[in-house]
Amino acid sequence: MKILSEKQIQQKIKRLSIEILEQNYNASEIVLAGINNNGLHFAKLLHKSLIELTKIPCVLTTLHLNPRNPVTNEITLDVPAATLKGKVVVVVDDVANTGRTLFYAMYPLMSVLPKKVQVAVLVDRKHKSFPIQVDYVGLSLATTLKDNIQVAIKEVDEMNVYLE
């Protein structure tokens, strides 16, 4: 069942961009750290929207981790973690379910002292098992544990979110 169409996703991206700017109007720079794959695609769309709305420098980086088993591989950023010192960092993913992926995504940020670390997701499910707070939410959804959220999001192709 489709729960978000391409038009709705575009509206949510614009609203989330405005919210990020409202909360960080005095930032010297905003860094979007997209979690590889769908999180990165979503971060690219947010980045494009942000640079259309503000003169605040916005940087996009990739956060590499294995969401299925985050402890087996090294969790890395495309930029040296030291460059994030004193910056606003927004960790971006497509769906927040238990919070596990987002929890492990914070690991590279622990070696520096960013000004702020925030989280933005397109869909937030209410099944948190890890101490993660999502700051910017496109759609908050109460589902059963058996339900699955599928996000089809690319930079050019048709975008949709499905509940299975």
N, C-alpha and C positions, 0 to 999 in steps of 0.2 A: 504494500500500500504506500503510495507516494504521500509524504508528509510535508515536503518543501519542493516547490518548483524553482526553476532557474530565476524567474522574476523575484520570487520571495527571497531566495538566497542573495541576490544582488541588493535587495532592500536591507537585508540583515547586515550585509557587509558594510553598507554605507552607514547604518545606524551604529554598528560596533566601532567604526572608524571615528565617528563623531564622539562617542563615549570615551574612547581612548584619548582623544585630544582634549576633551573636557577635564579628564582626570590628570592630564599631563601637560597642561597649557604652558607651564614654566620650564619644561624639560629642555635641556640643551640638545638632546638627541634621543630618539626612540629606536630601540633595536627589537625587531621582530625575529624570534627564533622559532622557525617552523619545524615541527617534528617530521622527519622524512616521510615521503609519500603524500597522503592526503592532507596531513597537517601543513606540509610545505606548500602544497597547491593553495590551500586556504590562506596561508600567510602571504603568498604572492599577490592574491586578490586584495587582501587587506592593505598590503604595502602600496599597491597601485592606487587604491582609494585614498589612503593617507597622504600620499605625495600630491594628489589633486586638491586636497583640502587645506594643506598647511605649508608653511615655510620652514617648520622645524625639520631638521634632517632626520630622515627615516632610513634605517639600514636593515637589510634582510639577510639573515644567515640561516643555515641549516643545522638542526640538531639531529645527529645520527644516533639511533638506538634501535635495538630489536624489541618491538613492542610485545611480542609473544613471550620472550624470555630476556628481559633487560639486564640480567646479571651475567649473562654468558659472554657478551661482547663489550668492548670499551664504548663508553658514551662520550661522544665528541661534538664539538662545534666547528664550523668552517672558519671561524675567526679565533685568534688566541683569547682565552678567557680573560686575560689581563686587560684587554681593550674594553671590557664591559664595566670596568671599575667606574663608579659614579654615574652610570647610565641607567635609564629606564629600560628594562628588558621585559618584553611581553612574550611569553612562551605560548605558541599557537598549535592547536591540534584540531582535528575535525570533530571528534566525539570524546567527551569525558564520561567514562563509565564508572569503573571502580576507583579511578584516580591513580592506578598503578603506573601507567605510562608517564603521566605528568609528574608523579612523585620522583621517578628515576630520572626524568628529564632535568630535574633541578640539580643533579649531581655536579655537572661541570661549573655551575654557578657558585658552588660552595667554596671554591678556592679564591674568589674575589669578593669585593663588596660593592654590588650594584647599588644605585640610588634606590631603586624599587624593582621588585620582580612581581609581575602580574601574569594572569592566565586568561587567554581568550579561546573560546571554542564555538563551533557552529551549533552543536547539539550537546546539551548537558543532561545526562541521565542521573537519577537520584539513587545511585547504588554505591556510594563512596565507601571504600574499605581502607583508604589511605587519607592522611590529613592534608587534603588539597582543597583550596577554595578557588572557585572559578570566578574571576572578576568581570569578565565580559562574555555574555551568553547570547547566541543568536536565538535558540529555542530551548526552553527547559521542558523536559519530557519525563513523566512518570511512566515507567514501563514495568513489565514483569521481568524477572531475571532470565527467562527463556527467550524474550524478544531480542532481536538483533537490529541494530541501526546500520544501514548501508549508505555510505556517502559516495555519490558519483560526482566528483568535482575535478575538473581539469581547467587549465587556463583558457582553452578555446572551445572545447566540446560542451555539449549540453550538460547542465548541472542539475542534480536532483538528490533528494534524501528520501530513503525508503525505510519503512518499518516492516520487518519480516518476522 
